């Protein structure tokens, strides 16, 4: 679907965390629209997904297909029913990505 309010500030960032609930094992439709229409060339995109069993699914491959001119980082998948207790997992993931101090 087209985005009602496209994001126009992505040019300010070198690293973008791309979050979505899992829809049929990949990014939700509006997120796929963002990925295929935003000016992301040369950026680093790091995916994270909430799911109830599919993990990251095909999101990493879909990210590379939709945005072939970006770098991608290691994704994170968190079961939606466990989000409230995922702080340590998220912080560890951010540290590995170099986005939080060690």
Secondary structure, DSSP 8 states (H G I E B T S, - for coil): ---SS----GGG-SEEEEEEE-BTTB--HHHHHHHHHS--TT-EEEEEEEESS-TTTTHHHHHHHH-TTSEEEEEEEEEGGGGGG-HHHHHHHHHHTTSS--
